[in-house]
């Protein structure tokens, strides 16, 4: 009877490890499929932020030039 308990425990541990391995593989596949889809979005967001900051910089320069004392 003690052997059956050990076998059941070993089978349970084996099943848990198989399940965790499958979950890890699925997560890796999801990442591999998701990263290429995200890349254009990140590039677009980066360009948008760069454009917004450039516009803000130009606006600040124009504002500074308008209030600066004239020689």
Backbone torsions as a table, in degrees:
resi	resn	phi	psi	omega
1	UNK	NA	-35.2	178.0
2	UNK	-64.6	-33.6	178.1
3	UNK	-64.4	-39.9	179.6
4	UNK	-63.5	-40.6	179.6
5	UNK	-64.3	-42.9	178.3
6	UNK	-64.2	-40.4	179.5
7	UNK	-66.2	-41.6	178.0
8	UNK	-63.4	-41.7	179.3
9	UNK	-64.6	-43.6	178.7
10	UNK	-63.2	-41.3	178.8
11	UNK	-65.1	-40.0	178.9
12	UNK	-64.1	-44.9	178.5
13	UNK	-62.2	-42.0	179.3
14	UNK	-62.8	-42.7	178.8
15	UNK	-64.5	-40.1	179.1
16	UNK	-64.4	-43.6	179.8
17	UNK	-65.2	-39.1	176.9
18	UNK	-62.0	-43.2	-179.5
19	UNK	-63.9	-44.6	179.4
20	UNK	-63.8	-37.6	178.2
21	UNK	-64.1	-44.8	179.3
22	UNK	-63.2	-40.7	178.4
23	UNK	-62.8	-41.4	178.1
24	UNK	-62.7	-42.1	179.0
25	UNK	-64.9	-40.4	179.7
26	UNK	-66.0	-39.0	178.6
27	UNK	-65.3	-39.2	177.9
28	UNK	-63.8	-40.8	178.2
29	UNK	-64.9	-40.3	178.8
30	UNK	-62.4	-44.6	178.5
31	UNK	-62.7	-42.2	-179.9
32	UNK	-63.4	-33.1	180.0
33	UNK	-83.8	-25.3	-175.4
34	UNK	-86.3	-38.6	-175.0
35	UNK	-57.8	-45.6	178.2
36	UNK	-63.1	-29.3	179.4
37	UNK	-74.8	-27.8	-177.7
38	UNK	-82.0	-27.0	-174.5
39	UNK	-54.2	-48.3	179.3
40	UNK	-63.8	-34.0	178.8
41	UNK	-65.3	-43.1	178.9
42	UNK	-64.0	-41.9	179.7
43	UNK	-62.8	-43.6	-179.9
44	UNK	-64.7	-43.2	179.0
45	UNK	-63.6	-40.2	178.5
46	UNK	-62.5	-44.3	178.4
47	UNK	-64.4	-40.4	179.5
48	UNK	-63.1	-46.3	179.1
49	UNK	-62.3	-41.9	178.6
50	UNK	-61.2	-43.3	179.5
51	UNK	-65.6	-41.2	179.5
52	UNK	-63.6	-45.1	179.3
53	UNK	-65.4	-37.8	176.7
54	UNK	-63.6	-41.7	178.3
55	UNK	-65.7	-41.4	178.5
56	UNK	-63.8	-38.7	178.6
57	UNK	-63.9	-43.6	178.8
58	UNK	-64.3	-39.2	179.5
59	UNK	-65.0	-41.7	178.3
60	UNK	-65.5	-38.7	178.2
61	UNK	-65.2	-40.8	179.0
62	UNK	-65.4	-42.9	178.7
63	UNK	-63.2	-44.4	179.1
64	UNK	-62.3	-41.8	-179.8
65	UNK	-65.7	-33.6	-177.5
66	UNK	-74.4	-28.4	-178.2
67	UNK	-100.8	-6.4	179.4
68	UNK	-68.7	142.8	178.8
69	UNK	-64.4	138.2	-179.7
70	UNK	-85.1	144.7	178.7
71	UNK	-88.9	NA	NA
